[in-house]
């Protein structure tokens, strides 16, 4: 691969036209010819750029194919990491002496590529860095000017409306004198909910003229009141591709044939949480054997599956678990009740109950890390098991609450999305993707955005109407709501979302009902069981909010009962880890007394979440 990459990079006999260069590297069709350089020199520079880009893309494509589990047909069984050749040691800390875990060739190759990309680009936190950074807004009616700098260039952008009514933007960029980078690549894009000016890559200084054209109606209102949103990527195309690849690797467990999480994927996610959320999950946790008689209705189950998704939830919310469930007993049988979605590791896509012994087998197969938090003696006496079961039976079979997945977390206009994510990126991103998603018949993805926004505006039946996402934004503005204010309006437990019919359209596959993610579901059963005020909106609860409630046991010994000796007391809570290769620690747990309106205005900015923990008792 290295030889092939070098050959592609160095080969200069194949001629590439200027248009082909622009098609591959996304540069302007007619690149500016810098003074002192001939057109041929500019084209040769472009050719070299194309060869480098193509060689990197080819390298990544082959790597993706080689690293895919279906191609890793010959695993290597390693009893001791010291037995491996030194150049093949793959994250040695993950493999303990005497381990029977399988290290595949794909794992070794994947690690080599990741470490190579980190050395090349100096990145140790490359995940999600491909997301454009929001720079600012340019309003056409005010002829705003926006300036920003990257490692290579200083940019200056302006937007105005000419006498004919057309909107025109001008972006000037000058090479920074102190820049030591010989070949500069900076990407920026300009977008509104209606259209996008595609990314531009420039090797030298110059000027772009962005002809927005004639703008009328709602689009002009958006341009004049909010403006064109400007985003920037402060790195090269090659670095962006590697960042996307590294981010994809966090989620590789979902592309495997089986339900397990490989040690390589696990280690990547552990490193991700350590860097982005300052939460390091140690290996070799002390596991407790829990006698089934110790489990009582209302007890909390917390889960971390290091598959990319749970760490993403943890990064965004500040939680130390990514999934939650509850214990309910009936006629001597212990059930785990949860809101869960179907995947390659879990069979059922609904609010469901599973017998404890059966659930443990499925959880172990899926490589769960699991903790059990028993209710305090006071909370256990106050918990109305019958009322909780009645609500459980009413909810059982409802679809997982995708509609509230984002909105239970987004409590503020600008203090929840971790950089480089931004509300402006969400706003234009969903709107611009709508036509594509419609053509793909991806109605489920659209409904997770359109339905909750429409609920917040008092609109019904948006799925069957011609109302678009930009149209929803316009209605919000007419009601005096900015986009940030709109997405931070609380999720109401009284809302009913549309159900899903079967393929024939005759029967309900999923009945209409509230949109409940795992944490909202646990909160709701506690509320109906009498542990929370009726006015609490459980749709606003994240996993962190659930285990922060002060309803749990605080000591190993309490009221004549003793937890297993492997259980530990962490700060203000008694915790028993029953499964997993990584230790779960719950900071700031068991500290908040329930109150009306709680968890409707909470910030959650990482990596230390100081604002979130400071507001725990009031937000």
Secondary structure, 3 states (H helix, E strand, C coil): CHHHHHHHHHCCCCCCCHHHHHHHHCCCCCCCCCCCCCHHHHHHHHHHHHHHHHHHHHHHHHHHHHHCHHHCCCCEECCCHHHCCHHHCCCHHHCCCCCCCEECHHHHHHHHHHHHHHHHHCCCCCCCCCCCEEEEEECCCCCCEEEEECCCEEEEEEEEECCCCEEEEEEEEEECCCCCCCCCCCEEEEECCCCEEEEEECCCCEEEEEEEEECCHHHHHHHHHCCEEEEEECCCHHHHHHHHHHHHHHCHHHHCCCCCCCHHHHHHHHHHHHHHCCCCCCECCCCCCCCHHHCCCCCEEEEECCCCHHHHHHHHHCCCCCEEEEEEEECCEEEEEEEECCCCCCCCCEEEEEEHHHHHHHHHHCCCEEEEECECHHHHHHCCHHHHHHHHHHHCCCCECHHHCCCCCCCCCCCCCCCCCCHHHHHHHHHHHHHHHHHCCCHHHHHHHHHHHHHHCCCCCHHHCCCCHHHHHHHHHHCCCCHHHHHCCCCCCCCCECCEECCCCCCEEECCECCECHHHHHHHHHHHCCCCCCCCCHHHCCHHHHHHECCECCCCEECCEECCCCCEEECCEEEEEEECCECCCCCCCCCECCCCCCCCCCCCCCCCCHHHHHCCCCC
